[in-house]
């Protein structure tokens, strides 16, 4: 009888541990052939939607998981992760008090984690960022809460690096509803198939970057960039 009770106890603990581990993971999938394309037409600059010939920036999945004191953030594409100064990848995960961020461009990764609000102060400035095949992986130290608030990513290919206004470029957001030019009816808010409804670079979509305040995110990115440049 004692052995039976002990077995039940161990089984109960195992179930709780498995349930806890499952709760500390999430995956967001994104459809194929849904890349945005910023291009110039007779009527001006406008967006094409559902572009299908850019598999290397066509995000298929973004996910995170927590194992002990490590948080792993991954981003996958339909094609292969490219190493180019004109192609970039970004992934973000927000908990209730912590922001995790990583990027990959030109064969190099960078990223950071920072706590904000009442928990502000803790940082991980040196996560391990790697890329192989169709996947980018970032391994961070857990520095705060791991409760999921926001998980998203995006990828872009430029003809002129960083020019999002006067040069042709392509981008994909995952989940796709977070694209700044997304509209609930599936449109793009900026013109389709030849720019027949061009509304300019800001578009009219209802999507946008979710999670913490954008200023906090930009501050985190700035600190990471400065730290990365110093290491170089």
C-alpha positions in Angstrom: 0.0 0.0 0.0 2.8 2.4 0.8 4.5 1.7 -2.6 1.1 2.3 -4.3 0.6 5.7 -2.5 4.2 6.7 -3.4 3.6 5.8 -7.0 0.5 7.9 -7.1 2.4 10.8 -5.5 5.2 10.6 -8.1 2.6 10.4 -10.9 0.9 13.5 -9.6 4.1 15.4 -9.4 5.1 14.3 -12.9 1.7 15.5 -14.3 2.2 18.9 -12.7 5.7 19.2 -14.1 4.5 18.3 -17.6 1.6 20.7 -17.3 4.0 23.5 -16.1 6.4 22.8 -19.0 3.6 22.9 -21.6 2.4 26.2 -20.3 5.9 27.7 -20.8 5.9 27.2 -24.6 4.0 28.7 -27.5 4.1 28.5 -31.3 2.6 30.9 -33.8 2.3 29.6 -37.4 2.1 31.8 -40.4 0.8 30.9 -43.9 2.9 30.7 -47.0 3.0 33.1 -50.0 1.8 36.0 -47.9 4.7 38.4 -48.3 4.1 42.2 -48.7 5.8 44.0 -51.6 6.4 47.7 -51.7 6.7 48.8 -55.4 6.3 51.7 -57.7 3.5 51.9 -60.2 2.0 54.5 -62.5 -0.1 55.8 -59.6 2.9 55.9 -57.2 4.3 53.7 -54.4 1.9 51.0 -53.2 1.7 47.5 -51.6 1.2 44.2 -53.4 -0.1 41.5 -51.2 0.3 37.7 -51.1 3.6 37.6 -52.9 4.8 34.0 -53.3 8.3 34.1 -54.7 10.2 35.1 -51.6 10.5 31.9 -49.5 13.7 33.0 -47.7 11.7 35.8 -45.9 8.3 34.0 -45.9 8.0 33.2 -42.2 6.3 29.8 -41.4 6.6 29.7 -37.7 7.8 31.6 -34.6 8.0 29.9 -31.2 9.4 30.1 -27.7 10.0 27.6 -24.9 11.4 27.7 -21.4 13.6 25.0 -19.9 14.8 25.8 -16.4 16.8 29.1 -16.6 16.9 29.2 -20.4 14.4 30.7 -22.8 14.7 29.6 -26.5 13.2 31.8 -29.2 13.0 30.5 -32.8 12.0 31.8 -36.2 11.5 29.6 -39.3 11.0 30.4 -42.9 9.7 28.4 -45.9 13.1 28.6 -47.7 16.5 29.1 -46.2 17.9 31.7 -43.8 19.9 34.1 -46.0 23.2 35.8 -45.2 22.9 39.2 -46.8 23.2 42.8 -45.8 19.9 43.4 -47.5 17.9 40.7 -45.8 17.1 40.8 -42.1 15.1 38.7 -39.6 13.7 39.8 -36.2 11.8 38.0 -33.4 10.3 39.3 -30.2 8.9 37.7 -27.1 7.3 39.7 -24.2 6.4 38.4 -20.8 4.6 40.4 -18.2 7.8 42.1 -17.2 10.5 41.2 -19.7 11.2 41.8 -23.4 13.4 39.3 -25.4 14.6 40.3 -28.8 16.9 38.8 -31.5 17.9 39.6 -35.1 19.9 38.0 -37.9 21.5 39.8 -40.8 24.5 39.3 -43.1 25.5 36.1 -41.3 25.5 37.6 -37.8 23.0 37.5 -34.9 22.4 39.9 -32.1 19.9 40.2 -29.3 19.1 41.0 -25.7 16.6 40.6 -22.9 15.6 43.3 -20.5 13.2 43.6 -17.6 11.0 46.6 -17.4 8.5 48.2 -15.0 8.9 47.3 -11.3 11.2 44.5 -12.3 13.4 46.8 -14.4 17.2 46.5 -14.3 18.0 42.9 -15.2 19.5 42.3 -18.6 21.0 39.5 -20.8 23.2 41.2 -23.3 24.9 38.1 -24.7 22.3 35.5 -25.8 23.5 32.8 -28.2 22.0 33.5 -31.7 22.5 30.9 -34.4 21.1 30.1 -37.8 20.9 26.8 -39.7 18.8 25.8 -42.7 15.4 27.4 -42.3 15.7 28.3 -38.6 17.1 31.1 -36.4 17.5 30.2 -32.7 18.2 32.4 -29.8 19.0 31.1 -26.3 18.5 33.6 -23.5 18.9 33.6 -19.7 15.5 33.8 -18.0 15.7 37.2 -16.2 12.1 37.8 -15.2 8.6 36.4 -15.7 8.0 33.9 -18.5 4.2 34.4 -18.7 3.4 34.9 -22.4 2.1 38.3 -23.4 3.3 38.7 -27.0 5.2 36.6 -29.5 5.8 37.8 -33.0 8.5 38.3 -35.7 9.1 39.7 -39.2 11.6 39.4 -42.1 12.4 41.8 -44.8 14.4 42.1 -48.1 15.5 45.4 -49.4 16.8 46.6 -52.7 18.3 49.6 -50.8 19.2 48.7 -47.2 16.8 50.2 -44.7 14.9 52.3 -47.3 11.2 51.7 -46.7 9.9 54.7 -48.6 11.6 55.3 -51.9 12.9 51.9 -52.8 11.4 48.5 -53.6 11.3 46.0 -50.7 9.5 42.9 -49.4 8.4 41.9 -45.9 6.5 39.3 -44.0 5.1 39.4 -40.4 4.1 36.5 -38.2 1.4 36.3 -37.1 0.3 38.1 -40.2 -2.3 40.2 -38.4 0.6 42.2 -36.9 1.7 43.7 -40.2 1.3 47.4 -39.9 -0.7 47.5 -43.2 -2.9 44.5 -42.4 -6.7 45.1 -42.5 -9.3 42.6 -41.0 -10.8 41.9 -44.4 -7.5 40.5 -45.6 -6.4 43.5 -47.5 -3.2 45.4 -47.0 -4.3 49.0 -46.5 -1.9 50.3 -49.1 -2.9 49.2 -52.6 -2.9 45.9 -54.3 -2.0 44.4 -57.7 -0.6 47.5 -59.4 -1.2 50.1 -56.6 -4.8 50.9 -57.5 -5.6 52.0 -54.0 -2.3 53.6 -52.8 -2.6 55.4 -49.4 1.1 56.1 -48.9 3.8 54.6 -46.7 1.7 54.5 -43.5 -1.2 52.5 -45.0 -4.6 52.3 -43.3 -4.3 48.8 -41.6 -5.3 48.1 -38.1 -2.3 45.9 -37.2 0.9 46.9 -35.6 3.6 45.8 -33.2 1.8 44.2 -30.1 3.1 43.9 -26.5 5.0 46.5 -24.5 5.2 50.2 -25.3 7.2 50.8 -28.5 9.5 53.3 -26.8 10.7 50.5 -24.4 11.3 48.2 -27.3 13.3 50.9 -29.2 15.3 51.6 -26.1 16.2 47.9 -25.8 17.2 47.7 -29.5 19.4 50.8 -29.1 21.2 49.4 -26.1 21.7 46.1 -27.9 23.1 47.8 -31.0 25.6 49.9 -29.0 26.8 46.9 -27.1 27.2 44.9 -30.3 29.2 47.7 -31.9 31.5 47.9 -28.9 32.1 44.1 -29.1 33.1 44.4 -32.7 
